[in-house]
Amino acid sequence: MRLTLLPVLLLATAPVVAATHDVAALEKSVDADVLAWRRDIHQHPELGNREFRTSKLVADELRSLGLDVKTGVAHTGVIGILHGGKPGPRIAIRADMDALPVTEHNELPFASKATSIFRGETVGVMHACGHDSHTAMLMGIAQAMASMKADLPGDVMFIFQPAEEGAPDNETGGAPQMLAEGIFKEFKPEAIFGMHVWSALNVGQIGYRSGPFMAASDRFHIVVKGVQTHGARPWGGIDPIVTAADLVVTAQNIVSRRLDISKQPAVLTFGAIKGGIRYNIIPDNVDLIGTIRTFDPGMRQQIFDDLKSVAEHVAAANGASVVSEIPDIEGNPATVNDPVLSARSLVSLQRIAGAANVVELAPITASEDFSYFANQVPGFYFFVGATPVGQDATTAPSNHSPKFYLDEGALPVGTRAMLQVALDYLNGPSH
């Protein structure tokens, strides 16, 4: 395992936020624990709403630090509250804990060999999106902040969230479930922070974007209904396959011709088409499923409305009909970084990584349920580079790949960055 840091991180120790708060020293005091926790969690991954071992590890550690701890939130979530010794604001920091149904292809001494049941099938389980590192880093941040409790202004909620990748079928979970259970009613922060390791950046780099950052994600399901007939006599029925093909092509005009994409980007993707079983039989029905990604609520609704209209009119033009659910499951809203909080946090990130290594990213069409928290209070979410220095990050295996590889040099970078952001906010001029 390579442990790499850009030279700027070794030389440019972050300025202290207050006379007694040396962020670099705080981070170094928890480095060994963060590394050990990350490897342990990586070797024992758990799917969403099933993070039993992980949540126990987290809860035991938070209790040992003297935090107020609540477990069983949204099934397996853990909340820890640290009350500082001085008056100040309330903030929250969030990490996700769940793994993915992916079989690991990395040769590591702590590689995952775990399996589980997903949608009725036995699957490999892997932290292919880096949530193991998020959990470990937030545990380290809690430990570091607890060590300076007497001098800490304000209160901090540490949110360890299950099921960010989505709850199992027929279950609820994730950020919306935590909010539904009232975590912000009992403790309402004035700001919330989160971070994610990211393969498209090298270790030592930090990525951010003010305003819309990650896309809203919605699924759709369209059933095209025709009339079955022999393939040699297409005039004897109504062909849902031809109708579905026409629908897929026509729907591309929604993004390319109907949306004002100079405002924000948007994506409409058909992910699967299923219809028919034999070469010479025209079937009754064809199923279409896909995803919609948007950054603007108005554009999101326009795609919903236009796709429904296109489906109905194309079907009618072919003599068929449709049953549509658009969306069939409403996904995460867009993750929007509060502009004021972003500007304030950017200064903190630059202190840690150096201005040249803090890069403004283009909008990301992946989605994040951190957005639910950021819809309740001002939020700031940033990316931490995970690919080794010297390797082309643009060609590195992406998050969600069975070969996703986290250079563990990302751990001290992320830990120090979040500590700096949080402590700068708590000690900020408005407080």
C-alpha positions as CSV (number, residue, x, y, z in Angstrom):
1,M,0.0,0.0,0.0
2,R,1.4,3.3,-1.0
3,L,1.2,6.2,1.4
4,T,1.7,9.3,-0.6
5,L,1.3,13.0,0.0
6,L,2.1,15.9,-2.3
7,P,5.1,17.9,-1.1
8,V,2.9,20.9,-0.5
9,L,1.1,19.0,2.2
10,L,4.3,18.0,4.0
11,L,5.7,21.5,3.8
12,A,2.7,23.8,4.1
13,T,1.3,22.9,7.6
14,A,-2.1,24.6,7.9
15,P,-2.1,27.7,10.1
16,V,-3.7,27.2,13.5
17,V,-7.3,28.4,13.7
18,A,-6.8,29.6,17.2
19,A,-3.8,29.8,19.6
20,T,-4.5,26.3,21.0
21,H,-5.8,24.6,17.8
22,D,-3.0,23.1,15.7
23,V,-4.9,21.3,13.0
24,A,-1.8,19.5,11.6
25,A,-0.9,18.2,15.1
26,L,-4.5,17.1,15.8
27,E,-4.6,15.2,12.5
28,K,-1.3,13.5,13.1
29,S,-2.5,12.4,16.6
30,V,-5.2,10.3,15.0
31,D,-3.5,9.1,11.8
32,A,-2.7,5.6,13.0
33,D,-6.2,5.0,14.2
34,V,-7.8,6.3,11.0
35,L,-5.6,4.0,8.9
36,A,-6.4,0.9,11.1
37,W,-10.1,1.7,11.1
38,R,-10.2,2.1,7.3
39,R,-8.5,-1.2,6.7
40,D,-10.7,-3.0,9.2
41,I,-13.9,-1.6,7.7
42,H,-12.6,-2.3,4.2
43,Q,-12.1,-5.9,5.0
44,H,-15.6,-6.2,6.5
45,P,-17.9,-4.3,4.2
46,E,-21.7,-4.3,4.7
47,L,-24.5,-3.3,2.4
48,G,-27.0,-0.6,3.1
49,N,-29.2,-1.0,6.1
50,R,-27.1,-3.9,7.2
51,E,-24.1,-2.0,8.6
52,F,-24.3,-3.8,11.9
53,R,-20.6,-4.4,12.6
54,T,-19.6,-1.0,11.3
55,S,-22.1,0.9,13.3
56,K,-21.1,-1.0,16.5
57,L,-17.4,-0.1,15.8
58,V,-18.4,3.6,15.4
59,A,-20.7,3.7,18.4
60,D,-18.2,2.1,20.7
61,E,-15.5,4.6,19.7
62,L,-17.8,7.6,20.1
63,R,-18.9,6.4,23.5
64,S,-15.3,6.0,24.6
65,L,-14.7,9.6,23.7
66,G,-17.5,10.7,26.0
67,L,-19.9,11.8,23.2
68,D,-23.7,11.6,23.5
69,V,-24.4,8.7,21.2
70,K,-27.6,7.5,19.6
71,T,-27.8,4.2,17.6
72,G,-30.4,2.6,15.4
73,V,-31.1,5.8,13.5
74,A,-32.6,4.9,10.1
75,H,-32.0,1.2,11.0
76,T,-28.2,1.2,11.5
77,G,-27.1,4.9,11.6
78,V,-25.1,6.4,14.5
79,I,-25.3,10.0,15.8
80,G,-22.7,11.4,18.1
81,I,-22.9,14.8,19.7
82,L,-19.8,16.6,21.1
83,H,-20.6,19.6,23.4
84,G,-17.7,22.0,23.3
85,G,-16.5,23.8,26.5
86,K,-17.1,27.2,25.1
87,P,-20.2,28.9,23.6
88,G,-20.4,28.7,19.8
89,P,-22.4,27.5,16.8
90,R,-23.8,24.1,16.1
91,I,-22.5,22.2,13.1
92,A,-22.8,18.7,11.6
93,I,-20.3,16.6,9.8
94,R,-21.6,13.5,7.9
95,A,-19.9,10.3,6.6
96,D,-21.6,7.3,4.9
97,M,-20.9,3.7,5.9
98,D,-22.4,1.3,3.3
99,A,-20.6,-0.8,0.7
100,L,-21.6,-2.0,-2.7
101,P,-22.6,-5.3,-4.3
102,V,-19.2,-5.5,-6.1
103,T,-16.6,-8.3,-6.0
104,E,-13.2,-6.7,-5.2
105,H,-10.4,-7.3,-7.8
106,N,-7.6,-5.6,-5.9
107,E,-4.7,-7.6,-4.5
108,L,-4.5,-6.2,-0.9
109,P,-3.7,-7.9,2.4
110,F,-7.0,-6.5,3.7
111,A,-9.1,-7.0,0.5
112,S,-12.7,-7.9,0.9
113,K,-13.7,-11.5,0.7
114,A,-17.2,-10.8,2.0
115,T,-20.4,-11.9,0.3
116,S,-24.0,-11.1,0.9
117,I,-27.5,-11.5,-0.6
118,F,-28.6,-8.7,-2.9
119,R,-31.9,-8.9,-4.8
120,G,-32.0,-12.7,-4.1
121,E,-28.5,-13.4,-5.4
122,T,-25.3,-14.1,-3.7
123,V,-22.9,-11.2,-4.5
124,G,-19.5,-10.0,-3.5
125,V,-19.4,-6.9,-1.3
126,M,-16.8,-4.2,-1.5
127,H,-16.2,-0.6,-0.4
128,A,-15.9,0.3,-4.1
129,C,-16.9,3.9,-3.4
130,G,-14.6,4.7,-0.5
131,H,-17.2,4.9,2.3
132,D,-14.8,2.9,4.5
133,S,-12.4,5.9,4.4
134,H,-15.2,8.4,5.1
135,T,-16.3,6.5,8.2
136,A,-12.7,6.1,9.4
137,M,-11.8,9.8,8.8
138,L,-14.9,11.0,10.6
139,M,-14.1,8.8,13.6
140,G,-10.6,10.3,13.6
141,I,-12.1,13.8,13.4
142,A,-14.4,13.1,16.3
143,Q,-11.4,11.8,18.3
144,A,-9.3,14.9,17.5
145,M,-12.1,17.3,18.4
146,A,-13.0,15.4,21.6
147,S,-9.3,15.8,22.7
148,M,-9.7,19.6,22.6
149,K,-13.3,19.6,24.0
150,A,-12.5,22.2,26.8
151,D,-11.4,24.8,24.2
152,L,-13.9,23.9,21.5
153,P,-16.5,26.6,20.8
154,G,-20.0,25.2,20.1
155,D,-21.4,21.8,19.5
156,V,-20.7,19.2,16.7
157,M,-23.0,16.5,15.5
158,F,-21.2,13.5,13.9
159,I,-23.6,11.7,11.5
160,F,-22.6,8.2,10.4
161,Q,-25.2,7.4,7.8
162,P,-26.3,4.1,6.4
163,A,-27.6,3.3,2.9
164,E,-26.2,6.2,0.9
165,E,-26.1,4.0,-2.1
166,G,-29.8,3.3,-1.7
167,A,-31.9,1.2,0.7
168,P,-32.8,-2.4,-0.2
169,D,-35.9,-3.0,-2.2
170,N,-39.1,-2.3,-0.2
171,E,-37.1,-0.6,2.6
172,T,-36.5,3.1,3.5
173,G,-33.2,4.4,4.5
174,G,-30.3,6.9,4.1
175,A,-30.4,10.6,4.7
176,P,-34.1,11.1,4.1
177,Q,-34.9,8.4,6.7
178,M,-32.6,10.0,9.2
179,L,-34.3,13.4,8.7
180,A,-37.7,11.8,8.9
181,E,-36.7,10.3,12.3
182,G,-36.0,13.8,13.5
183,I,-32.2,14.2,13.9
184,F,-32.4,17.9,13.0
185,K,-35.4,18.4,15.3
186,E,-33.3,17.4,18.3
187,F,-30.1,19.2,17.1
188,K,-30.5,21.8,14.3
189,P,-27.1,22.7,13.0
190,E,-26.5,26.0,11.2
191,A,-24.2,24.3,8.7
192,I,-23.3,20.7,7.6
193,F,-20.2,19.4,5.9
194,G,-19.3,16.3,4.0
195,M,-16.6,14.9,1.8
196,H,-16.0,12.1,-0.7
197,V,-12.8,10.4,-1.9
198,W,-12.7,10.7,-5.7
199,S,-10.6,8.6,-8.2
200,A,-10.5,11.4,-10.8
201,L,-8.2,13.5,-8.5
202,N,-4.7,12.6,-7.3
203,V,-3.8,12.4,-3.6
204,G,-3.2,16.0,-2.4
205,Q,-5.8,17.5,-4.6
206,I,-9.2,18.7,-3.3
207,G,-12.1,19.4,-5.6
208,Y,-15.1,21.7,-4.9
209,R,-17.8,23.6,-6.6
210,S,-20.0,26.4,-5.3
211,G,-23.7,26.1,-6.1
212,P,-25.1,23.0,-8.0
213,F,-22.4,20.3,-7.6
214,M,-23.9,16.8,-8.0
215,A,-26.9,16.0,-10.0
216,A,-30.4,15.0,-8.9
217,S,-31.0,11.3,-9.8
218,D,-34.4,9.9,-10.9
219,R,-35.5,6.6,-12.4
220,F,-38.2,6.1,-14.9
221,H,-40.2,3.1,-16.1
222,I,-42.2,3.0,-19.3
223,V,-44.2,0.0,-20.6
224,V,-45.1,0.1,-24.3
225,K,-48.2,-2.0,-24.9
226,G,-48.8,-3.5,-28.3
227,V,-50.6,-6.6,-29.7
228,Q,-48.7,-9.9,-30.2
229,T,-48.6,-11.4,-33.6
230,H,-46.4,-13.7,-35.8
231,G,-43.2,-12.0,-36.9
232,A,-44.1,-13.0,-40.5
233,R,-47.4,-11.1,-40.3
234,P,-46.6,-7.7,-38.5
235,W,-49.8,-6.2,-39.9
236,G,-51.8,-8.7,-37.7
237,G,-50.8,-6.9,-34.5
238,I,-49.2,-3.7,-33.1
239,D,-45.4,-3.9,-32.7
240,P,-44.2,-2.5,-29.3
241,I,-40.5,-3.1,-30.3
242,V,-40.7,-0.6,-33.2
243,T,-42.7,1.7,-31.0
244,A,-40.1,1.5,-28.2
245,A,-37.3,2.2,-30.7
246,D,-39.1,5.2,-32.0
247,L,-39.7,6.4,-28.5
248,V,-36.0,6.0,-27.5
249,V,-34.8,8.0,-30.5
250,T,-37.5,10.8,-30.2
251,A,-36.8,11.2,-26.5
252,Q,-33.2,12.3,-27.3
253,N,-34.7,15.6,-28.6
254,I,-35.8,16.4,-25.0
255,V,-32.3,17.3,-23.9
256,S,-30.9,18.3,-27.3
257,R,-33.8,20.5,-28.5
258,R,-36.2,21.3,-25.7
259,L,-34.1,22.1,-22.6
260,D,-32.0,25.3,-22.2
261,I,-28.8,23.5,-21.4
262,S,-26.9,26.8,-21.3
263,K,-28.5,27.1,-17.9
264,Q,-27.4,23.7,-16.5
265,P,-26.5,20.3,-18.0
266,A,-29.0,17.4,-18.1
267,V,-28.9,13.7,-18.9
268,L,-31.6,11.4,-20.1
269,T,-30.4,7.8,-20.5
270,F,-32.3,4.6,-21.3
271,G,-30.5,1.8,-19.4
272,A,-32.5,-1.3,-20.4
273,I,-35.0,-2.4,-23.0
274,K,-36.7,-5.8,-22.5
275,G,-39.3,-7.3,-24.8
276,G,-39.9,-10.5,-26.6
277,I,-38.4,-13.9,-26.3
278,R,-38.4,-15.5,-29.8
279,Y,-37.1,-14.3,-33.2
280,N,-40.4,-14.7,-35.0
281,I,-42.9,-13.5,-32.4
282,I,-43.8,-9.8,-32.0
283,P,-44.5,-9.5,-28.3
284,D,-47.3,-7.7,-26.5
285,N,-45.1,-5.4,-24.3
286,V,-41.7,-3.8,-24.1
287,D,-40.3,-2.5,-20.8
288,L,-38.0,0.6,-20.8
289,I,-36.1,1.8,-17.8
290,G,-33.6,4.6,-17.4
291,T,-32.2,7.5,-15.4
292,I,-32.6,11.3,-15.5
293,R,-29.9,13.5,-14.1
294,T,-30.5,17.3,-13.6
295,F,-29.1,20.2,-11.5
296,D,-32.1,22.5,-11.8
297,P,-35.6,21.7,-10.3
298,G,-37.4,23.3,-13.2
299,M,-35.4,21.4,-15.8
300,R,-36.0,18.2,-13.8
301,Q,-39.8,18.7,-13.9
302,Q,-39.6,19.6,-17.6
303,I,-37.9,16.3,-18.4
304,F,-40.6,14.4,-16.4
305,D,-43.4,16.1,-18.3
306,D,-41.8,16.0,-21.8
307,L,-40.8,12.3,-21.5
308,K,-44.4,11.4,-20.5
309,S,-45.7,13.4,-23.4
310,V,-43.2,11.9,-25.9
311,A,-44.0,8.4,-24.7
312,E,-47.8,8.9,-25.1
313,H,-47.7,10.6,-28.5
314,V,-45.1,8.2,-30.1
315,A,-47.1,5.3,-28.9
316,A,-50.3,6.7,-30.2
317,A,-48.7,7.4,-33.6
318,N,-47.8,3.7,-33.8
319,G,-51.2,2.5,-32.7
320,A,-49.8,1.4,-29.3
321,S,-50.2,2.7,-25.8
322,V,-48.0,3.2,-22.8
323,V,-48.1,3.0,-19.0
324,S,-45.4,5.3,-17.6
325,E,-44.0,6.0,-14.2
326,I,-41.9,9.1,-14.6
327,P,-40.2,9.0,-12.1
328,D,-41.0,5.6,-10.8
329,I,-38.8,6.3,-7.8
330,E,-37.9,9.9,-7.1
331,G,-34.2,9.9,-6.4
332,N,-31.8,12.3,-4.7
333,P,-32.2,16.0,-5.3
334,A,-29.2,17.9,-6.6
335,T,-26.4,18.5,-4.2
336,V,-26.1,22.3,-4.0
337,N,-23.2,23.9,-2.1
338,D,-24.3,27.1,-0.3
339,P,-22.3,29.9,-2.0
340,V,-21.5,31.8,1.2
341,L,-20.4,28.6,3.0
342,S,-18.4,27.5,0.0
343,A,-16.5,30.8,-0.1
344,R,-15.7,30.5,3.6
345,S,-14.7,26.9,3.4
346,L,-12.5,27.4,0.3
347,V,-10.1,29.5,2.4
348,S,-9.8,26.6,4.8
349,L,-9.2,24.0,2.1
350,Q,-6.5,26.2,0.5
351,R,-4.7,26.5,3.9
352,I,-4.4,22.7,3.9
353,A,-3.6,21.8,0.3
354,G,-2.3,25.0,-1.1
355,A,-4.3,27.1,-3.6
356,A,-2.9,25.3,-6.6
357,N,-4.2,21.9,-5.4
358,V,-7.7,23.1,-4.6
359,V,-9.5,22.8,-8.0
360,E,-12.9,23.9,-9.1
361,L,-14.7,21.0,-10.7
362,A,-17.3,20.9,-13.4
363,P,-20.8,19.7,-12.4
364,I,-20.8,16.0,-11.5
365,T,-23.7,13.9,-12.9
366,A,-23.4,11.3,-10.2
367,S,-25.7,11.9,-7.2
368,E,-25.4,12.0,-3.4
369,D,-28.1,11.9,-0.8
370,F,-26.1,14.4,1.3
371,S,-28.4,16.7,-0.7
372,Y,-31.2,16.0,1.7
373,F,-29.2,17.4,4.6
374,A,-28.1,20.4,2.5
375,N,-31.7,21.2,1.6
376,Q,-32.4,21.6,5.4
377,V,-29.4,23.7,6.4
378,P,-26.5,25.3,4.4
379,G,-24.1,22.6,3.3
380,F,-20.7,22.3,1.8
381,Y,-19.5,19.0,0.2
382,F,-16.0,18.5,-1.3
383,F,-13.9,15.8,-3.0
384,V,-10.6,14.4,-1.8
385,G,-8.2,12.9,-4.4
386,A,-7.7,9.1,-4.1
387,T,-5.4,8.2,-7.0
388,P,-1.7,7.9,-6.3
389,V,0.5,10.9,-7.3
390,G,2.1,10.2,-10.7
391,Q,-0.7,8.1,-12.0
392,D,-3.1,9.6,-14.5
393,A,-6.3,10.1,-12.5
394,T,-8.4,10.5,-15.6
395,T,-7.7,6.8,-16.5
396,A,-7.8,5.4,-13.0
397,P,-10.6,2.9,-12.2
398,S,-13.5,4.9,-11.1
399,N,-15.5,4.9,-7.9
400,H,-17.9,1.8,-8.1
401,S,-15.3,-0.2,-10.0
402,P,-14.2,-3.6,-8.7
403,K,-10.7,-2.2,-9.1
404,F,-11.3,1.1,-7.3
405,Y,-8.1,1.8,-5.4
406,L,-7.7,4.3,-2.6
407,D,-4.2,5.5,-2.0
408,E,-4.2,5.8,1.8
409,G,-2.3,9.1,1.5
410,A,-5.8,10.4,1.0
411,L,-6.7,9.7,4.6
412,P,-4.6,12.4,6.3
413,V,-5.5,14.9,3.6
414,G,-9.2,14.4,4.1
415,T,-9.0,14.3,7.9
416,R,-6.9,17.5,8.0
417,A,-9.1,19.2,5.5
418,M,-12.3,18.5,7.3
419,L,-10.8,19.5,10.6
420,Q,-9.6,22.8,9.2
421,V,-13.0,23.5,7.6
422,A,-14.9,22.7,10.8
423,L,-12.6,24.4,13.3
424,D,-12.4,27.5,11.1
425,Y,-16.2,27.7,11.0
426,L,-16.5,27.2,14.8
427,N,-13.9,29.9,15.4
428,G,-15.1,32.1,12.6
429,P,-15.5,35.9,12.8
430,S,-19.3,35.7,12.9
431,H,-19.1,33.7,16.2
